[in-house]
Every structure is written in C-alpha cells, then in structure tokens.
Amino acid sequence: MADRFDVGDVITMKKPHPCGSKDWEILRVGADFRLKCKGCGHQIMVPRRLVEKNTRNIVKKA
C-alpha cells in the first residue's frame, strides 16, 4: 500500500484550529500522527483514520 503522508509534509484540514490556522505539519507517521499547528506551534496526536478523513490538501516537502 502506497502511503501518501510523509514526515515534513504540510496538510490542510477541514476545520481550523482554535488559533485560526488550518495548516498542520506532520512530525510522525504511524497508527497515530503527531501534527504541529503552523499557526501557533501546538502539537497533537491524532489517529490515522481521522487524519485521512479530514485532510483537504497535502503539500509535499521540497
């Protein structure tokens, strides 16, 4: 199975973080994802299922 998420990618989610930003940087990939908000720097752990469901756009790292 080809994985479309890689560490360092920036994803845009459906709903914004309370700080107003919808962009998140992927810090860890696995059964859970560690994401860092691009607006305020807050880090969260989210199950893979929710990330795949709520992702609108993926910007691959250079």
Residue pairs with C-beta under 8 A, 6 or more apart in sequence:
3 29
4 58
5 11
5 26
5 29
5 33
5 51
5 58
6 26
6 29
6 60
6 61
7 26
7 27
7 28
7 29
8 25
8 26
8 61
9 25
9 26
9 58
9 59
9 60
9 61
10 23
10 24
10 25
10 26
10 38
10 58
10 59
10 61
11 23
11 24
11 26
11 35
11 51
11 55
11 56
11 57
11 58
11 59
12 22
12 23
12 24
12 55
12 56
12 57
12 58
12 59
13 22
13 23
13 24
13 54
13 55
13 56
14 22
14 54
14 55
14 56
15 22
15 54
16 22
17 24
17 37
17 39
17 40
17 42
19 37
19 39
19 40
19 42
20 39
21 37
21 38
21 39
21 40
22 56
23 37
23 38
23 39
24 35
24 36
24 37
24 38
25 35
25 36
25 38
26 33
26 34
26 35
27 34
27 35
27 36
27 43
28 34
30 48
31 47
31 48
32 45
32 46
32 47
32 48
33 45
33 46
33 47
33 48
33 51
34 43
34 44
34 45
35 43
35 44
35 45
35 46
35 51
36 42
36 43
37 43
37 44
